[in-house]
């Protein structure tokens, strides 16, 4: 479902993929090649939500308030990003929570189930885990950062091959 709120309509790039079962409301910008998967909620009623170029928001995730996903970042299944920024090529793992005023650095990873508390700055290329999330190790290489590239390809497949059954 895509709908306006208080006169503001979502802006969705033609090459973006938004699943029919996603909910996109109000002040939301979805840039080229980004993808928003089933049962995801992007609720732009109290701030702008930006899903950057090639970024992906996976099944059941929630973005609210001033949430920004920079290019080619990933928000995993059932994760929450609330009034926070996820930098380029960073990954928020499944069921993780990133809270108000936090910044996940470029190519950083928030481990599954972790909680990034308000105002936390996660350095680039760092794995954080736990509740509250704490640095565990520095990351090398691009294995996880390439997740977004795979999702750009997968979204094209879904756009081309899926058909609605009524």
KOLBADO-34291 format. One record per residue: x, y, z of N, C-alpha, C, O in turn; residue in three letters. Coordinates in steps of 0.1 Angstrom, whole numbers, padded with zeros to 4 digits, always signed. Each point is the difference from the previous one (the first is absolute). Layout:
BEGIN
XYZXYZXYZXYZala
...
This chain:
BEGIN
+0008-0012+0000-0008+0012+0000+0009+0012+0000+0009+0002+0008unk
-0012+0007-0017+0007+0013-0001-0010+0011+0002-0010+0000-0008unk
+0012+0009+0018-0010+0010+0002+0006+0013+0005+0011+0000+0005unk
-0018+0011-0007+0005+0013+0005-0004+0001+0014-0008-0007+0006unk
+0014+0017+0001-0003+0004+0013+0001+0015+0001+0010+0006-0003unk
-0021+0001+0007+0000+0014+0002+0004+0007-0012+0008+0010+0000unk
-0012-0015-0012+0003+0007-0013+0014-0004-0006+0003+0005-0010unk
+0005-0013+0017+0013-0004-0005+0000-0014-0005-0004-0009+0007unk
+0008+0008-0020+0000-0014-0006+0014-0005-0001+0009+0007-0001unk
-0008-0020+0003+0014-0006-0002+0005+0002-0014-0007+0001-0010unk
+0020+0001+0009+0007+0001-0013+0008-0013-0002+0009-0003+0007unk
-0013-0004-0018+0006-0013-0002+0006+0000-0014-0007+0002-0010unk
+0020-0004+0009+0007-0001-0013-0006-0011-0009-0004-0010+0005unk
+0004+0012-0018-0006-0010-0009+0007-0013+0001-0006-0011-0001unk
+0020+0011+0003+0007-0013+0001+0000-0006+0014+0006-0011+0002unk
-0012+0017+0008-0001-0006+0013-0011-0011+0000-0009+0000-0008unk
+0011-0009+0017-0009-0011+0002-0007+0001+0013+0007+0000+0011unk
-0020+0002-0011-0008+0000+0013-0010-0011-0001-0009+0000-0009unk
+0010-0010+0017-0009-0011+0000-0014+0004+0003-0003+0010+0007unk
-0007-0016-0013-0014+0003+0002-0004-0001+0014-0010+0007+0004unk
+0016-0016+0004-0003-0002+0014+0007+0010+0009-0002-0001+0013unk
+0010+0010-0018+0007+0010+0009-0010+0012+0002-0009+0002-0007unk
+0012+0005+0018-0008+0012+0003+0010+0012+0000+0009+0001+0008unk
-0013+0009-0017+0009+0012-0001-0010+0012+0001-0009+0001-0008unk
+0012+0007+0019-0010+0010+0003+0008+0014+0001+0010+0001+0007unk
-0015+0009-0014+0004+0014+0002+0013+0003-0005+0004-0002-0012unk
+0004+0009+0020+0013+0006-0004+0011-0010-0001+0008-0001+0009unk
-0009-0007-0020+0010-0010-0002+0006+0001-0014-0008+0003-0010unk
+0021-0004+0009+0007+0001-0013+0007-0014-0002+0008-0004+0008unk
-0011-0002-0019+0006-0013-0003+0008+0002-0013-0007+0002-0011unk
+0020-0002+0011+0008+0003-0011+0002-0011-0010-0004-0011+0003unk
+0010+0013-0014+0002-0010-0011+0006-0013+0006+0010+0001+0008unk
-0015-0012-0013+0005-0013+0002-0001-0005+0015+0006-0010+0004unk
-0013+0018+0004-0002-0004+0014-0011-0010+0000-0008-0001-0009unk
+0007-0007+0020-0011-0010+0001-0006+0000+0014+0007+0002+0010unk
-0020-0004-0010-0008+0000+0012-0008-0013-0001-0009-0001-0009unk
+0011-0008+0019-0006-0014-0001-0012-0002+0008-0005+0010+0007unk
-0002-0022-0008-0013-0002+0005-0001+0003+0015+0009-0002+0008unk
-0020+0008-0004-0004+0003+0014+0009+0011+0007+0000+0001+0012unk
+0008+0006-0020+0008+0011+0005-0009+0012+0002-0009+0002-0008unk
+0012+0006+0018-0007+0012+0002+0010+0012+0000+0009+0000+0008unk
-0011+0010-0017+0007+0012+0000-0010+0011+0002-0008+0004-0008unk
+0007+0001+0021-0010+0010+0004+0006+0013+0001+0006+0004+0011unk
-0008+0005-0021+0005+0013+0000-0010+0010+0004-0004+0009-0007unk
+0000-0010+0020-0010+0010+0005+0006+0010+0010-0006+0010+0003unk
+0018-0013+0002+0007+0009+0009+0014+0001-0004+0009-0002+0008unk
-0006+0006-0020+0013+0001-0005+0002-0007-0014-0009-0008-0003unk
+0020+0011-0003+0002-0006-0014+0008-0013+0002+0009-0001+0007unk
-0014-0009-0015+0007-0012-0001+0006-0001-0014-0006+0002-0010unk
+0019-0005+0009+0007-0001-0013+0006-0014-0001+0008-0004+0009unk
-0011-0003-0019+0006-0013-0004+0009+0003-0012-0005+0001-0011unk
+0018+0000+0014+0009+0004-0011+0002-0010-0011-0005-0011+0000unk
+0011+0016-0010+0002-0008-0013+0006-0014+0004+0010-0001+0007unk
-0017-0009-0012+0005-0014+0002-0002-0006+0014+0004-0011+0002unk
-0009+0019+0007-0002-0005+0014-0012-0010+0000-0008+0001-0009unk
+0008-0009+0019-0011-0010+0001-0005-0001+0014+0007+0001+0010unk
-0021-0002-0009-0006-0001+0013-0008-0013-0001-0010-0001-0007unk
+0014-0009+0015-0005-0013-0002-0012-0003+0009-0005+0009+0008unk
-0002-0020-0011-0013-0004+0005-0001+0004+0015+0008-0003+0008unk
-0020+0009-0005-0004+0003+0014+0007+0011+0007-0002+0002+0011unk
+0012+0005-0018+0007+0010+0006-0009+0013+0001-0010+0001-0007unk
+0014+0008+0017-0007+0012+0002+0010+0012+0000+0010-0001+0007unk
-0013+0012-0015+0007+0012+0001-0010+0011+0003-0011+0001-0005unk
+0015+0008+0015-0009+0010+0004+0008+0013+0004+0012-0001+0002unk
-0019+0012-0001+0007+0013+0003+0010+0004-0011-0002-0004-0011unk
+0012+0011+0014+0010+0003-0009+0011-0011-0002+0011+0001+0004unk
-0015-0011-0011+0008-0012-0002+0007+0002-0014-0007+0003-0010unk
+0020-0005+0009+0007+0001-0013+0008-0012-0002+0009-0004+0008unk
-0011-0003-0020+0009-0011-0004+0008+0006-0012-0006+0003-0010unk
+0019-0002+0012+0008+0005-0011+0002-0011-0010-0004-0011+0002unk
+0010+0015-0014+0000-0010-0011+0006-0014+0004+0010-0001+0007unk
-0017-0009-0012+0005-0014+0001+0001-0005+0014+0008-0009+0003unk
-0016+0015+0006-0001-0006+0013-0011-0010+0001-0008-0001-0009unk
+0008-0007+0020-0009-0011+0001-0006+0001+0014+0007+0001+0010unk
-0020-0003-0009-0007-0002+0012-0007-0013+0000-0009-0003-0008unk
+0014-0006+0017-0005-0014-0001-0014-0003+0005-0007+0010+0005unk
+0003-0022-0007-0014-0004+0004-0003+0004+0014+0007-0003+0010unk
-0019+0009-0008-0006+0004+0013+0009+0010+0008-0002+0001+0012unk
+0011+0006-0018+0008+0010+0007-0008+0013+0001-0009+0002-0008unk
+0013+0007+0017-0006+0013+0001+0011+0011+0000+0010-0001+0006unk
-0013+0011-0014+0009+0012-0001-0009+0012+0003-0009+0003-0008unk
+0011+0003+0020-0008+0011+0004+0008+0012+0002+0008+0001+0009unk
-0011+0009-0018+0007+0013+0001+0015-0001+0001+0007+0006+0008unk
-0001-0014-0017+0014-0003+0000+0005-0001-0015-0008+0000-0009unk
+0021+0000+0008+0006-0001-0014+0009-0013+0000+0007-0004+0009unk
-0009-0003-0021+0008-0012-0003+0008+0004-0012-0005+0002-0011unk
+0018-0001+0012+0009+0005-0010+0002-0010-0012-0005-0011+0001unk
+0011+0016-0011+0002-0008-0012+0007-0013+0002+0010-0001+0008unk
-0016-0009-0013+0004-0014+0000+0000-0006+0014+0007-0011+0003unk
-0013+0017+0007-0002-0005+0013-0011-0010+0000-0009+0000-0009unk
+0009-0009+0020-0011-0010+0001-0005-0001+0014+0007+0000+0010unk
-0020+0001-0009-0007-0002+0013-0006-0014-0001-0009-0003-0008unk
+0013-0005+0017-0004-0014+0000-0014-0003+0004-0007+0009+0005unk
+0002-0021-0007-0014-0004+0003-0003+0003+0015+0008-0003+0009unk
-0020+0008-0007-0005+0003+0013+0008+0010+0008-0002+0001+0012unk
+0011+0006-0018+0008+0011+0007-0008+0012+0001-0010+0002-0008unk
+0013+0007+0017-0007+0013+0002+0011+0011+0000+0010-0001+0008unk
-0012+0011-0016+0009+0012+0000-0009+0012+0004-0009+0003-0007unk
+0012+0003+0019-0008+0010+0005+0004+0014-0003+0011+0003-0005unk
-0019+0007+0009+0001+0014-0002+0014+0006+0001+0007-0002+0009unk
-0004+0009-0020+0013+0008+0000+0012-0009-0002+0011+0006+0001unk
-0013-0019-0004+0012-0008-0002+0005+0001-0014-0008+0003-0009unk
+0020-0007+0007+0006+0000-0013+0008-0013-0002+0010-0002+0008unk
-0013-0006-0017+0007-0013-0003+0010+0004-0011-0005+0003-0011unk
+0018-0004+0013+0010+0004-0009+0001-0008-0013-0006-0011+0000unk
+0012+0016-0010+0002-0006-0013+0006-0014+0002+0010-0002+0007unk
-0016-0008-0013+0004-0014+0000+0000-0006+0014+0006-0011+0001unk
-0013+0017+0008-0001-0006+0014-0011-0010-0001-0009+0000-0009unk
+0009-0009+0019-0011-0010+0002-0005+0000+0014+0008-0001+0010unk
-0021+0001-0009-0007-0001+0013-0005-0015+0000-0008-0003-0008unk
+0013-0005+0017-0003-0014+0000-0015-0002+0003-0006+0008+0006unk
+0001-0019-0011-0014-0004+0002-0003+0001+0015+0007-0005+0009unk
-0019+0010-0006-0005+0001+0013+0006+0011+0009-0004+0001+0012unk
+0013+0007-0017+0007+0010+0008-0009+0012+0001-0009+0003-0008unk
+0012+0005+0019-0007+0013+0002+0011+0011+0000+0008+0001+0009unk
-0009+0008-0019+0008+0012+0000-0007+0011+0007-0011+0005-0005unk
+0015-0001+0017-0007+0010+0008+0001+0014-0006+0009+0002-0008unk
-0018+0006+0013-0001+0014-0005+0014+0007+0000+0008+0000+0010unk
-0005+0007-0021+0011+0008-0001+0014-0007-0002+0010+0007+0000unk
-0011-0020-0003+0013-0007-0001+0006+0002-0014-0007+0000-0010unk
+0020+0002+0009+0007+0001-0012+0008-0013-0002+0009-0003+0008unk
-0012-0005-0018+0007-0012-0003+0011+0003-0011-0004+0005-0011unk
+0016-0007+0014+0011+0003-0009-0001-0008-0013-0006-0011+0000unk
+0011+0016-0011+0000-0007-0013+0007-0014+0002+0009-0002+0008unk
-0014-0008-0016+0007-0013-0001+0001-0007+0014+0010-0006+0003unk
-0020+0008+0005+0000-0006+0014-0012-0009+0001-0011+0004-0003unk
+0013-0016+0009-0011-0008+0004-0004+0003+0014+0009-0001+0009unk
-0022+0004-0006-0004+0002+0013-0011-0011+0003-0007-0004-0009unk
+0006+0001+0022-0010-0011+0004-0003+0002+0014+0007+0006+0008unk
-0019-0011-0004-0005+0001+0014-0010+0010+0002-0005+0007-0009unk
+0001-0006+0022-0010+0009+0004+0004+0006+0014-0002-0006+0010unk
+0008+0018-0011+0002+0009-0011+0011-0005-0009+0009-0007+0005unk
-0010+0010-0018+0010-0004-0009+0014+0006+0003+0001+0012+0003unk
+0009-0021-0003+0014+0005+0002+0009-0006-0010-0003-0010-0006unk
+0014+0018+0003+0009-0005-0011+0006-0013+0004+0004-0003+0011unk
-0003-0006-0021+0006-0014+0002+0012-0001-0008+0010-0006+0004unk
-0010+0011-0017+0012-0002-0008-0001+0010-0012-0010+0005-0003unk
+0022-0002-0003+0000+0007-0012-0002-0010-0012+0005-0011+0001unk
-0012+0016-0011-0003-0008-0011+0010+0003-0012+0003+0011-0002unk
+0000-0022-0005+0008+0002-0012-0007-0007-0012-0007-0009+0002unk
+0009+0014-0014-0006-0005-0011-0014+0005-0002-0006+0007+0008unk
-0001-0012-0019-0013+0005-0004-0010-0011+0000-0011+0003-0006unk
+0013-0014+0012-0010-0011-0001-0014+0004+0004-0009-0002-0008unk
+0008+0008+0020-0014+0004+0004-0004+0013-0007-0012+0002-0002unk
+0021+0006-0002-0004+0013-0007-0006-0003-0013-0007+0008-0006unk
+0010-0020+0000-0006-0003-0013-0014-0005+0001-0006-0003-0011unk
+0000+0002+0023-0013-0004+0001-0010+0009-0008-0009-0006-0006unk
+0011+0019+0006-0008+0009-0007+0000-0003-0015-0010+0001-0007unk
+0022-0004+0002+0001-0003-0014-0009-0012-0004-0007+0000-0010unk
+0007-0010+0019-0008-0012-0003-0015+0003+0000-0008-0005-0007unk
+0004+0014+0016-0014+0004+0001-0004+0009-0011-0012+0000-0004unk
+0021+0008-0002-0004+0007-0012-0003-0010-0011-0010+0002-0007unk
+0018-0012+0005-0003-0010-0010-0013-0008+0003-0008-0003-0009unk
+0007-0001+0022-0012-0007+0004-0013+0008-0002-0010-0006-0005unk
+0010+0019+0007-0011+0008-0002-0004+0001-0014-0012+0000-0004unk
+0022+0000-0005-0003+0000-0015-0007-0013-0004-0010+0000-0007unk
+0015-0011+0013-0007-0013-0003-0014+0000+0005-0009-0005-0007unk
+0006+0010+0019-0013+0000+0005-0009+0009-0009-0012-0003-0002unk
+0017+0014-0002-0008+0010-0008-0004-0007-0013-0011+0002-0006unk
+0020-0010+0000-0002-0006-0013-0008-0013+0001-0008-0003-0009unk
+0010-0005+0019-0005-0014+0000-0012-0002+0009-0007-0010-0001unk
+0004+0020+0010-0012-0002+0009-0013+0003-0007+0000+0010-0008unk
-0010-0017+0011-0013+0004-0004-0010-0002+0011+0000-0009+0007unk
-0009+0019-0007-0010+0000+0011-0011-0010-0003-0005-0001-0011unk
+0002-0008+0021-0010-0010-0002-0012+0005+0009+0001+0003+0012unk
-0012-0002-0018-0012+0006+0007-0010-0011+0003-0010+0003+0006unk
